[in-house]
């Protein structure tokens, strides 16, 4: 069975701020599902994201955080 993660767990895994997780999830950068008012993420999807190619966003305040995503392995 696949491990399901909360936004806090994703933030800890990726070593980014919790607010950044929410921003990236809303933009569709981090694949997740919204259940009611809560977000849930697949651990394998999150790990696949950081092992894939670099991600570029136009929003400059999240660019540094996204660059860190590409560096986490």
N, C-alpha and C positions, 0 to 999 in steps of 0.2 A: 504494500500500500504506500502511496506517495505521501510525503510529509507536507502538511499544510502549515504555512507560517503567517503570523500576524505582522502588521507593519513594523512594530518594534523589533521583532526578530529579524526582519529583513534589514532594518537599519543597523542592527548589531552585526549581522553577517557581512554586510557591505562596508561597514565603518563609515556610514554617512548619517546625516541628521534625519530625524524622523519626518520633519516637514518636507525634506527633499524626497523621501519615499512617496509621500502623498502626492506631491507635484508631479513626479515622474509617472506614477500610476495613473493619475488623471489624464496625462498626455499620452498614455499608452506605451511609454518607453519600458516600464517594468510591467510585464504581463500579470494581471491579477483580476480578481472578480470581486465585485461589490455585492455584499449580501446585506440588504437593509442599509444601515449607515456604516457598516464595517467592511474593511478590505481584507481579503485573504489571498495568499500567494502560494504557488507551488515552488518548493525548494529547488526542484530540478530545472524549472523555467528560469528562476533567478540565477542559478549557477550557469546555465546555458547563456544567459544574457551577458554575464561578465567574461565569458570565454569567447564571445563572438567579436566581430569587428567593432571599432570605436563608434560612439554615438555622438552626433552633433545636434545641438538644440540652438534655436535662435535666442532663447532667453538667457542673457548673460549671467544672471545670478545663480543659475544651476549648472553652467558650463564647467566650473571647477569641480563640482560634485560628480558630474557625469564623467569627467576625465578620470576621476578616482575609480569609478566603476570599472573602467577598462583596465585599470592597473591592478585591481584585486583579482587574485587567482588562488 
